[in-house]
Amino acid sequence: MKVGYGLDESIQMGPIRDIEKKKNILRYIESGIGEGAKMVLDGRKPDIIGGYPDDCFLGPTIFENVTPNMK
């Protein structure tokens, strides 16, 4: 998936609204790992097209073996 400037039509995933939202998402990712879900795709270090800083970018992150009682 192409991560970068959200108004570029060739980009499939744009930035997160702000740094605090990114931090919140990262906490959920860490929670999933800590609760035993298996990460099959790690989006924490995306390849950002256009050389933008990674302040507000995450790539897709996919877990398996997630249960309803997990955060």
N, CA, C and O atoms as a Maestro MAE file, in Angstrom:
{
 s_m_m2io_version
 :::
 2.0.0
}

f_m_ct {
 s_m_title
 :::
 protein
 m_atom[284] {
  # First column is atom index #
  i_m_mmod_type
  r_m_x_coord
  r_m_y_coord
  r_m_z_coord
  i_m_residue_number
  s_m_chain_name
  s_m_pdb_residue_name
  s_m_pdb_atom_name
  i_m_atomic_number
  :::
  1 25 0.844 -1.168 0.000 1 A "MET " " N  " 7
  2 3 0.000 0.000 0.000 1 A "MET " " CA " 6
  3 2 0.891 1.233 0.000 1 A "MET " " C  " 6
  4 15 1.853 1.307 0.764 1 A "MET " " O  " 8
  5 25 0.579 2.189 -0.843 2 A "LYS " " N  " 7
  6 3 1.379 3.411 -0.954 2 A "LYS " " CA " 6
  7 2 0.947 4.414 0.113 2 A "LYS " " C  " 6
  8 15 -0.214 4.820 0.168 2 A "LYS " " O  " 8
  9 25 1.906 4.810 0.966 3 A "VAL " " N  " 7
  10 3 1.659 5.750 2.057 3 A "VAL " " CA " 6
  11 2 2.337 7.073 1.718 3 A "VAL " " C  " 6
  12 15 3.506 7.090 1.333 3 A "VAL " " O  " 8
  13 25 1.610 8.180 1.859 4 A "GLY " " N  " 7
  14 3 2.199 9.483 1.564 4 A "GLY " " CA " 6
  15 2 1.170 10.596 1.619 4 A "GLY " " C  " 6
  16 15 0.181 10.503 2.345 4 A "GLY " " O  " 8
  17 25 1.404 11.637 0.858 5 A "TYR " " N  " 7
  18 3 0.557 12.817 0.823 5 A "TYR " " CA " 6
  19 2 -0.862 12.432 0.406 5 A "TYR " " C  " 6
  20 15 -1.073 11.922 -0.694 5 A "TYR " " O  " 8
  21 25 -1.823 12.674 1.279 6 A "GLY " " N  " 7
  22 3 -3.178 12.192 1.090 6 A "GLY " " CA " 6
  23 2 -3.940 12.753 -0.092 6 A "GLY " " C  " 6
  24 15 -4.914 12.139 -0.529 6 A "GLY " " O  " 8
  25 25 -3.534 13.905 -0.631 7 A "LEU " " N  " 7
  26 3 -4.238 14.474 -1.771 7 A "LEU " " CA " 6
  27 2 -3.647 14.059 -3.109 7 A "LEU " " C  " 6
  28 15 -4.156 14.441 -4.163 7 A "LEU " " O  " 8
  29 25 -2.579 13.280 -3.068 8 A "ASP " " N  " 7
  30 3 -1.985 12.719 -4.279 8 A "ASP " " CA " 6
  31 2 -2.809 11.489 -4.662 8 A "ASP " " C  " 6
  32 15 -2.894 10.541 -3.882 8 A "ASP " " O  " 8
  33 25 -3.403 11.490 -5.827 9 A "GLU " " N  " 7
  34 3 -4.298 10.397 -6.227 9 A "GLU " " CA " 6
  35 2 -3.604 9.044 -6.369 9 A "GLU " " C  " 6
  36 15 -4.273 8.011 -6.396 9 A "GLU " " O  " 8
  37 25 -2.282 9.033 -6.460 10 A "SER " " N  " 7
  38 3 -1.568 7.758 -6.552 10 A "SER " " CA " 6
  39 2 -1.315 7.144 -5.168 10 A "SER " " C  " 6
  40 15 -0.891 5.992 -5.069 10 A "SER " " O  " 8
  41 25 -1.569 7.898 -4.122 11 A "ILE " " N  " 7
  42 3 -1.347 7.440 -2.743 11 A "ILE " " CA " 6
  43 2 -2.609 6.736 -2.241 11 A "ILE " " C  " 6
  44 15 -3.727 7.198 -2.469 11 A "ILE " " O  " 8
  45 25 -2.407 5.616 -1.558 12 A "GLN " " N  " 7
  46 3 -3.536 4.833 -1.066 12 A "GLN " " CA " 6
  47 2 -3.849 5.103 0.405 12 A "GLN " " C  " 6
  48 15 -4.971 4.859 0.849 12 A "GLN " " O  " 8
  49 25 -2.866 5.608 1.172 13 A "MET " " N  " 7
  50 3 -3.086 5.886 2.587 13 A "MET " " CA " 6
  51 2 -2.349 7.159 2.953 13 A "MET " " C  " 6
  52 15 -1.126 7.237 2.835 13 A "MET " " O  " 8
  53 25 -3.100 8.156 3.399 14 A "GLY " " N  " 7
  54 3 -2.528 9.435 3.788 14 A "GLY " " CA " 6
  55 2 -2.159 9.466 5.265 14 A "GLY " " C  " 6
  56 15 -2.155 8.435 5.937 14 A "GLY " " O  " 8
  57 25 -1.848 10.661 5.762 15 A "PRO " " N  " 7
  58 3 -1.412 10.789 7.152 15 A "PRO " " CA " 6
  59 2 -2.574 10.670 8.139 15 A "PRO " " C  " 6
  60 15 -3.746 10.802 7.788 15 A "PRO " " O  " 8
  61 25 -2.191 10.416 9.385 16 A "ILE " " N  " 7
  62 3 -3.127 10.465 10.503 16 A "ILE " " CA " 6
  63 2 -3.294 11.942 10.859 16 A "ILE " " C  " 6
  64 15 -2.399 12.740 10.585 16 A "ILE " " O  " 8
  65 25 -4.394 12.311 11.449 17 A "ARG " " N  " 7
  66 3 -4.722 13.714 11.690 17 A "ARG " " CA " 6
  67 2 -3.643 14.482 12.456 17 A "ARG " " C  " 6
  68 15 -3.321 15.615 12.096 17 A "ARG " " O  " 8
  69 25 -3.084 13.882 13.500 18 A "ASP " " N  " 7
  70 3 -2.054 14.582 14.271 18 A "ASP " " CA " 6
  71 2 -1.206 13.581 15.051 18 A "ASP " " C  " 6
  72 15 -1.517 12.392 15.109 18 A "ASP " " O  " 8
  73 25 -0.138 14.086 15.645 19 A "ILE " " N  " 7
  74 3 0.815 13.225 16.354 19 A "ILE " " CA " 6
  75 2 0.148 12.504 17.522 19 A "ILE " " C  " 6
  76 15 0.444 11.335 17.770 19 A "ILE " " O  " 8
  77 25 -0.744 13.179 18.241 20 A "GLU " " N  " 7
  78 3 -1.410 12.539 19.385 20 A "GLU " " CA " 6
  79 2 -2.267 11.355 18.942 20 A "GLU " " C  " 6
  80 15 -2.314 10.337 19.632 20 A "GLU " " O  " 8
  81 25 -2.945 11.476 17.798 21 A "LYS " " N  " 7
  82 3 -3.729 10.349 17.275 21 A "LYS " " CA " 6
  83 2 -2.815 9.183 16.928 21 A "LYS " " C  " 6
  84 15 -3.159 8.027 17.175 21 A "LYS " " O  " 8
  85 25 -1.647 9.481 16.353 22 A "LYS " " N  " 7
  86 3 -0.693 8.418 16.034 22 A "LYS " " CA " 6
  87 2 -0.236 7.722 17.312 22 A "LYS " " C  " 6
  88 15 -0.155 6.495 17.353 22 A "LYS " " O  " 8
  89 25 0.059 8.488 18.347 23 A "LYS " " N  " 7
  90 3 0.478 7.894 19.626 23 A "LYS " " CA " 6
  91 2 -0.606 6.985 20.188 23 A "LYS " " C  " 6
  92 15 -0.306 5.921 20.730 23 A "LYS " " O  " 8
  93 25 -1.863 7.398 20.062 24 A "ASN " " N  " 7
  94 3 -2.975 6.593 20.535 24 A "ASN " " CA " 6
  95 2 -3.067 5.272 19.774 24 A "ASN " " C  " 6
  96 15 -3.267 4.219 20.379 24 A "ASN " " O  " 8
  97 25 -2.925 5.325 18.467 25 A "ILE " " N  " 7
  98 3 -2.953 4.110 17.649 25 A "ILE " " CA " 6
  99 2 -1.789 3.194 18.029 25 A "ILE " " C  " 6
  100 15 -1.961 1.979 18.127 25 A "ILE " " O  " 8
  101 25 -0.603 3.777 18.244 26 A "LEU " " N  " 7
  102 3 0.557 2.969 18.644 26 A "LEU " " CA " 6
  103 2 0.313 2.277 19.976 26 A "LEU " " C  " 6
  104 15 0.769 1.152 20.179 26 A "LEU " " O  " 8
  105 25 -0.405 2.936 20.891 27 A "ARG " " N  " 7
  106 3 -0.744 2.291 22.171 27 A "ARG " " CA " 6
  107 2 -1.644 1.078 21.934 27 A "ARG " " C  " 6
  108 15 -1.476 0.045 22.582 27 A "ARG " " O  " 8
  109 25 -2.591 1.199 21.013 28 A "TYR " " N  " 7
  110 3 -3.456 0.052 20.697 28 A "TYR " " CA " 6
  111 2 -2.652 -1.091 20.069 28 A "TYR " " C  " 6
  112 15 -2.899 -2.262 20.361 28 A "TYR " " O  " 8
  113 25 -1.707 -0.752 19.221 29 A "ILE " " N  " 7
  114 3 -0.861 -1.788 18.616 29 A "ILE " " CA " 6
  115 2 -0.067 -2.500 19.701 29 A "ILE " " C  " 6
  116 15 -0.011 -3.730 19.724 29 A "ILE " " O  " 8
  117 25 0.546 -1.736 20.600 30 A "GLU " " N  " 7
  118 3 1.317 -2.337 21.692 30 A "GLU " " CA " 6
  119 2 0.421 -3.174 22.606 30 A "GLU " " C  " 6
  120 15 0.839 -4.218 23.105 30 A "GLU " " O  " 8
  121 25 -0.799 -2.715 22.820 31 A "SER " " N  " 7
  122 3 -1.746 -3.469 23.629 31 A "SER " " CA " 6
  123 2 -2.061 -4.813 22.976 31 A "SER " " C  " 6
  124 15 -2.112 -5.839 23.654 31 A "SER " " O  " 8
  125 25 -2.272 -4.805 21.668 32 A "GLY " " N  " 7
  126 3 -2.539 -6.057 20.951 32 A "GLY " " CA " 6
  127 2 -1.392 -7.044 21.096 32 A "GLY " " C  " 6
  128 15 -1.609 -8.234 21.324 32 A "GLY " " O  " 8
  129 25 -0.183 -6.546 20.963 33 A "ILE " " N  " 7
  130 3 0.991 -7.406 21.130 33 A "ILE " " CA " 6
  131 2 1.042 -7.945 22.552 33 A "ILE " " C  " 6
  132 15 1.260 -9.137 22.769 33 A "ILE " " O  " 8
  133 25 0.839 -7.051 23.522 34 A "GLY " " N  " 7
  134 3 0.899 -7.449 24.928 34 A "GLY " " CA " 6
  135 2 -0.176 -8.427 25.337 34 A "GLY " " C  " 6
  136 15 0.027 -9.233 26.245 34 A "GLY " " O  " 8
  137 25 -1.323 -8.368 24.674 35 A "GLU " " N  " 7
  138 3 -2.423 -9.272 25.002 35 A "GLU " " CA " 6
  139 2 -2.349 -10.591 24.243 35 A "GLU " " C  " 6
  140 15 -3.214 -11.450 24.412 35 A "GLU " " O  " 8
  141 25 -1.334 -10.759 23.416 36 A "GLY " " N  " 7
  142 3 -1.106 -12.049 22.770 36 A "GLY " " CA " 6
  143 2 -1.604 -12.203 21.350 36 A "GLY " " C  " 6
  144 15 -1.537 -13.299 20.794 36 A "GLY " " O  " 8
  145 25 -2.108 -11.124 20.742 37 A "ALA " " N  " 7
  146 3 -2.501 -11.219 19.337 37 A "ALA " " CA " 6
  147 2 -1.235 -11.353 18.493 37 A "ALA " " C  " 6
  148 15 -0.185 -10.820 18.853 37 A "ALA " " O  " 8
  149 25 -1.336 -12.058 17.383 38 A "LYS " " N  " 7
  150 3 -0.179 -12.254 16.503 38 A "LYS " " CA " 6
  151 2 -0.199 -11.199 15.399 38 A "LYS " " C  " 6
  152 15 -1.153 -11.124 14.624 38 A "LYS " " O  " 8
  153 25 0.850 -10.389 15.329 39 A "MET " " N  " 7
  154 3 0.936 -9.371 14.291 39 A "MET " " CA " 6
  155 2 1.423 -10.020 13.004 39 A "MET " " C  " 6
  156 15 2.489 -10.635 12.972 39 A "MET " " O  " 8
  157 25 0.638 -9.879 11.950 40 A "VAL " " N  " 7
  158 3 1.034 -10.441 10.661 40 A "VAL " " CA " 6
  159 2 1.497 -9.358 9.683 40 A "VAL " " C  " 6
  160 15 2.164 -9.656 8.692 40 A "VAL " " O  " 8
  161 25 1.140 -8.090 9.968 41 A "LEU " " N  " 7
  162 3 1.626 -6.978 9.158 41 A "LEU " " CA " 6
  163 2 1.863 -5.801 10.095 41 A "LEU " " C  " 6
  164 15 0.933 -5.322 10.744 41 A "LEU " " O  " 8
  165 25 3.107 -5.336 10.165 42 A "ASP " " N  " 7
  166 3 3.512 -4.268 11.072 42 A "ASP " " CA " 6
  167 2 3.635 -2.957 10.296 42 A "ASP " " C  " 6
  168 15 4.531 -2.812 9.464 42 A "ASP " " O  " 8
  169 25 2.744 -2.005 10.562 43 A "GLY " " N  " 7
  170 3 2.746 -0.735 9.858 43 A "GLY " " CA " 6
  171 2 3.424 0.397 10.602 43 A "GLY " " C  " 6
  172 15 3.282 1.561 10.225 43 A "GLY " " O  " 8
  173 25 4.156 0.074 11.649 44 A "ARG " " N  " 7
  174 3 4.755 1.137 12.459 44 A "ARG " " CA " 6
  175 2 5.905 1.855 11.780 44 A "ARG " " C  " 6
  176 15 6.238 2.970 12.180 44 A "ARG " " O  " 8
  177 25 6.511 1.279 10.796 45 A "LYS " " N  " 7
  178 3 7.625 1.909 10.065 45 A "LYS " " CA " 6
  179 2 7.340 1.894 8.564 45 A "LYS " " C  " 6
  180 15 8.000 1.176 7.813 45 A "LYS " " O  " 8
  181 25 6.364 2.681 8.128 46 A "PRO " " N  " 7
  182 3 6.004 2.633 6.705 46 A "PRO " " CA " 6
  183 2 7.053 3.299 5.825 46 A "PRO " " C  " 6
  184 15 7.805 4.165 6.272 46 A "PRO " " O  " 8
  185 25 7.086 2.886 4.590 47 A "ASP " " N  " 7
  186 3 7.903 3.538 3.572 47 A "ASP " " CA " 6
  187 2 7.037 4.676 3.034 47 A "ASP " " C  " 6
  188 15 6.061 4.433 2.325 47 A "ASP " " O  " 8
  189 25 7.391 5.910 3.369 48 A "ILE " " N  " 7
  190 3 6.566 7.066 3.032 48 A "ILE " " CA " 6
  191 2 7.040 7.663 1.711 48 A "ILE " " C  " 6
  192 15 8.185 8.100 1.590 48 A "ILE " " O  " 8
  193 25 6.162 7.676 0.741 49 A "ILE " " N  " 7
  194 3 6.486 8.226 -0.575 49 A "ILE " " CA " 6
  195 2 6.506 9.748 -0.486 49 A "ILE " " C  " 6
  196 15 5.584 10.359 0.056 49 A "ILE " " O  " 8
  197 25 7.542 10.345 -1.012 50 A "GLY " " N  " 7
  198 3 7.645 11.798 -1.019 50 A "GLY " " CA " 6
  199 2 8.599 12.354 0.015 50 A "GLY " " C  " 6
  200 15 8.817 13.564 0.069 50 A "GLY " " O  " 8
  201 25 9.170 11.491 0.835 51 A "GLY " " N  " 7
  202 3 10.163 11.935 1.805 51 A "GLY " " CA " 6
  203 2 9.614 12.738 2.973 51 A "GLY " " C  " 6
  204 15 10.362 13.472 3.619 51 A "GLY " " O  " 8
  205 25 8.329 12.614 3.254 52 A "TYR " " N  " 7
  206 3 7.736 13.324 4.377 52 A "TYR " " CA " 6
  207 2 8.208 12.717 5.686 52 A "TYR " " C  " 6
  208 15 8.505 11.524 5.736 52 A "TYR " " O  " 8
  209 25 8.284 13.528 6.769 53 A "PRO " " N  " 7
  210 3 8.660 12.954 8.069 53 A "PRO " " CA " 6
  211 2 7.569 11.986 8.533 53 A "PRO " " C  " 6
  212 15 6.409 12.121 8.145 53 A "PRO " " O  " 8
  213 25 7.940 11.027 9.349 54 A "ASP " " N  " 7
  214 3 6.978 9.992 9.759 54 A "ASP " " CA " 6
  215 2 6.107 10.408 10.945 54 A "ASP " " C  " 6
  216 15 5.436 9.564 11.538 54 A "ASP " " O  " 8
  217 25 6.108 11.695 11.298 55 A "ASP " " N  " 7
  218 3 5.362 12.176 12.461 55 A "ASP " " CA " 6
  219 2 3.907 11.707 12.493 55 A "ASP " " C  " 6
  220 15 3.410 11.330 13.555 55 A "ASP " " O  " 8
  221 25 3.229 11.724 11.377 56 A "CYS " " N  " 7
  222 3 1.796 11.409 11.335 56 A "CYS " " CA " 6
  223 2 1.461 10.291 10.361 56 A "CYS " " C  " 6
  224 15 0.353 10.245 9.827 56 A "CYS " " O  " 8
  225 25 2.391 9.406 10.129 57 A "PHE " " N  " 7
  226 3 2.138 8.314 9.190 57 A "PHE " " CA " 6
  227 2 2.286 6.962 9.883 57 A "PHE " " C  " 6
  228 15 3.207 6.746 10.671 57 A "PHE " " O  " 8
  229 25 1.375 6.073 9.575 58 A "LEU " " N  " 7
  230 3 1.456 4.658 9.927 58 A "LEU " " CA " 6
  231 2 0.965 3.887 8.712 58 A "LEU " " C  " 6
  232 15 0.120 4.366 7.956 58 A "LEU " " O  " 8
  233 25 1.498 2.704 8.537 59 A "GLY " " N  " 7
  234 3 0.997 1.837 7.488 59 A "GLY " " CA " 6
  235 2 -0.050 0.899 8.059 59 A "GLY " " C  " 6
  236 15 -0.309 0.917 9.262 59 A "GLY " " O  " 8
  237 25 -0.653 0.082 7.213 60 A "PRO " " N  " 7
  238 3 -1.624 -0.896 7.699 60 A "PRO " " CA " 6
  239 2 -0.972 -1.854 8.689 60 A "PRO " " C  " 6
  240 15 0.170 -2.276 8.506 60 A "PRO " " O  " 8
  241 25 -1.707 -2.183 9.725 61 A "THR " " N  " 7
  242 3 -1.250 -3.143 10.731 61 A "THR " " CA " 6
  243 2 -2.348 -4.175 10.900 61 A "THR " " C  " 6
  244 15 -3.508 -3.834 11.133 61 A "THR " " O  " 8
  245 25 -1.973 -5.438 10.781 62 A "ILE " " N  " 7
  246 3 -2.964 -6.516 10.847 62 A "ILE " " CA " 6
  247 2 -2.559 -7.522 11.919 62 A "ILE " " C  " 6
  248 15 -1.406 -7.944 12.003 62 A "ILE " " O  " 8
  249 25 -3.547 -7.895 12.738 63 A "PHE " " N  " 7
  250 3 -3.365 -8.919 13.764 63 A "PHE " " CA " 6
  251 2 -4.245 -10.119 13.441 63 A "PHE " " C  " 6
  252 15 -5.293 -9.991 12.808 63 A "PHE " " O  " 8
  253 25 -3.798 -11.279 13.886 64 A "GLU " " N  " 7
  254 3 -4.670 -12.457 13.878 64 A "GLU " " CA " 6
  255 2 -4.683 -13.033 15.283 64 A "GLU " " C  " 6
  256 15 -3.903 -12.616 16.140 64 A "GLU " " O  " 8
  257 25 -5.560 -13.982 15.516 65 A "ASN " " N  " 7
  258 3 -5.754 -14.570 16.841 65 A "ASN " " CA " 6
  259 2 -6.194 -13.523 17.854 65 A "ASN " " C  " 6
  260 15 -5.767 -13.541 19.009 65 A "ASN " " O  " 8
  261 25 -7.051 -12.614 17.409 66 A "VAL " " N  " 7
  262 3 -7.622 -11.598 18.289 66 A "VAL " " CA " 6
  263 2 -8.932 -12.135 18.843 66 A "VAL " " C  " 6
  264 15 -9.728 -12.734 18.121 66 A "VAL " " O  " 8
  265 25 -9.143 -11.912 20.135 67 A "THR " " N  " 7
  266 3 -10.380 -12.383 20.774 67 A "THR " " CA " 6
  267 2 -11.232 -11.184 21.192 67 A "THR " " C  " 6
  268 15 -10.710 -10.077 21.329 67 A "THR " " O  " 8
  269 25 -12.516 -11.387 21.395 68 A "PRO " " N  " 7
  270 3 -13.414 -10.282 21.777 68 A "PRO " " CA " 6
  271 2 -13.041 -9.604 23.095 68 A "PRO " " C  " 6
  272 15 -13.386 -8.441 23.304 68 A "PRO " " O  " 8
  273 25 -12.341 -10.310 23.989 69 A "ASN " " N  " 7
  274 3 -12.001 -9.710 25.276 69 A "ASN " " CA " 6
  275 2 -10.722 -8.870 25.211 69 A "ASN " " C  " 6
  276 15 -10.332 -8.275 26.217 69 A "ASN " " O  " 8
  277 25 -10.073 -8.810 24.067 70 A "MET " " N  " 7
  278 3 -8.873 -7.978 23.915 70 A "MET " " CA " 6
  279 2 -9.281 -6.533 23.658 70 A "MET " " C  " 6
  280 15 -10.311 -6.256 23.044 70 A "MET " " O  " 8
  281 25 -8.445 -5.621 24.145 71 A "LYS " " N  " 7
  282 3 -8.705 -4.201 23.979 71 A "LYS " " CA " 6
  283 2 -8.748 -3.834 22.514 71 A "LYS " " C  " 6
  284 15 -8.958 -2.669 22.175 71 A "LYS " " O  " 8
  :::
 }
 m_bond[283] {
  # First column is bond index #
  i_m_from
  i_m_to
  i_m_order
  :::
  1 1 2 1
  2 2 3 1
  3 3 4 2
  4 3 5 1
  5 5 6 1
  6 6 7 1
  7 7 8 2
  8 7 9 1
  9 9 10 1
  10 10 11 1
  11 11 12 2
  12 11 13 1
  13 13 14 1
  14 14 15 1
  15 15 16 2
  16 15 17 1
  17 17 18 1
  18 18 19 1
  19 19 20 2
  20 19 21 1
  21 21 22 1
  22 22 23 1
  23 23 24 2
  24 23 25 1
  25 25 26 1
  26 26 27 1
  27 27 28 2
  28 27 29 1
  29 29 30 1
  30 30 31 1
  31 31 32 2
  32 31 33 1
  33 33 34 1
  34 34 35 1
  35 35 36 2
  36 35 37 1
  37 37 38 1
  38 38 39 1
  39 39 40 2
  40 39 41 1
  41 41 42 1
  42 42 43 1
  43 43 44 2
  44 43 45 1
  45 45 46 1
  46 46 47 1
  47 47 48 2
  48 47 49 1
  49 49 50 1
  50 50 51 1
  51 51 52 2
  52 51 53 1
  53 53 54 1
  54 54 55 1
  55 55 56 2
  56 55 57 1
  57 57 58 1
  58 58 59 1
  59 59 60 2
  60 59 61 1
  61 61 62 1
  62 62 63 1
  63 63 64 2
  64 63 65 1
  65 65 66 1
  66 66 67 1
  67 67 68 2
  68 67 69 1
  69 69 70 1
  70 70 71 1
  71 71 72 2
  72 71 73 1
  73 73 74 1
  74 74 75 1
  75 75 76 2
  76 75 77 1
  77 77 78 1
  78 78 79 1
  79 79 80 2
  80 79 81 1
  81 81 82 1
  82 82 83 1
  83 83 84 2
  84 83 85 1
  85 85 86 1
  86 86 87 1
  87 87 88 2
  88 87 89 1
  89 89 90 1
  90 90 91 1
  91 91 92 2
  92 91 93 1
  93 93 94 1
  94 94 95 1
  95 95 96 2
  96 95 97 1
  97 97 98 1
  98 98 99 1
  99 99 100 2
  100 99 101 1
  101 101 102 1
  102 102 103 1
  103 103 104 2
  104 103 105 1
  105 105 106 1
  106 106 107 1
  107 107 108 2
  108 107 109 1
  109 109 110 1
  110 110 111 1
  111 111 112 2
  112 111 113 1
  113 113 114 1
  114 114 115 1
  115 115 116 2
  116 115 117 1
  117 117 118 1
  118 118 119 1
  119 119 120 2
  120 119 121 1
  121 121 122 1
  122 122 123 1
  123 123 124 2
  124 123 125 1
  125 125 126 1
  126 126 127 1
  127 127 128 2
  128 127 129 1
  129 129 130 1
  130 130 131 1
  131 131 132 2
  132 131 133 1
  133 133 134 1
  134 134 135 1
  135 135 136 2
  136 135 137 1
  137 137 138 1
  138 138 139 1
  139 139 140 2
  140 139 141 1
  141 141 142 1
  142 142 143 1
  143 143 144 2
  144 143 145 1
  145 145 146 1
  146 146 147 1
  147 147 148 2
  148 147 149 1
  149 149 150 1
  150 150 151 1
  151 151 152 2
  152 151 153 1
  153 153 154 1
  154 154 155 1
  155 155 156 2
  156 155 157 1
  157 157 158 1
  158 158 159 1
  159 159 160 2
  160 159 161 1
  161 161 162 1
  162 162 163 1
  163 163 164 2
  164 163 165 1
  165 165 166 1
  166 166 167 1
  167 167 168 2
  168 167 169 1
  169 169 170 1
  170 170 171 1
  171 171 172 2
  172 171 173 1
  173 173 174 1
  174 174 175 1
  175 175 176 2
  176 175 177 1
  177 177 178 1
  178 178 179 1
  179 179 180 2
  180 179 181 1
  181 181 182 1
  182 182 183 1
  183 183 184 2
  184 183 185 1
  185 185 186 1
  186 186 187 1
  187 187 188 2
  188 187 189 1
  189 189 190 1
  190 190 191 1
  191 191 192 2
  192 191 193 1
  193 193 194 1
  194 194 195 1
  195 195 196 2
  196 195 197 1
  197 197 198 1
  198 198 199 1
  199 199 200 2
  200 199 201 1
  201 201 202 1
  202 202 203 1
  203 203 204 2
  204 203 205 1
  205 205 206 1
  206 206 207 1
  207 207 208 2
  208 207 209 1
  209 209 210 1
  210 210 211 1
  211 211 212 2
  212 211 213 1
  213 213 214 1
  214 214 215 1
  215 215 216 2
  216 215 217 1
  217 217 218 1
  218 218 219 1
  219 219 220 2
  220 219 221 1
  221 221 222 1
  222 222 223 1
  223 223 224 2
  224 223 225 1
  225 225 226 1
  226 226 227 1
  227 227 228 2
  228 227 229 1
  229 229 230 1
  230 230 231 1
  231 231 232 2
  232 231 233 1
  233 233 234 1
  234 234 235 1
  235 235 236 2
  236 235 237 1
  237 237 238 1
  238 238 239 1
  239 239 240 2
  240 239 241 1
  241 241 242 1
  242 242 243 1
  243 243 244 2
  244 243 245 1
  245 245 246 1
  246 246 247 1
  247 247 248 2
  248 247 249 1
  249 249 250 1
  250 250 251 1
  251 251 252 2
  252 251 253 1
  253 253 254 1
  254 254 255 1
  255 255 256 2
  256 255 257 1
  257 257 258 1
  258 258 259 1
  259 259 260 2
  260 259 261 1
  261 261 262 1
  262 262 263 1
  263 263 264 2
  264 263 265 1
  265 265 266 1
  266 266 267 1
  267 267 268 2
  268 267 269 1
  269 269 270 1
  270 270 271 1
  271 271 272 2
  272 271 273 1
  273 273 274 1
  274 274 275 1
  275 275 276 2
  276 275 277 1
  277 277 278 1
  278 278 279 1
  279 279 280 2
  280 279 281 1
  281 281 282 1
  282 282 283 1
  283 283 284 2
  :::
 }
}
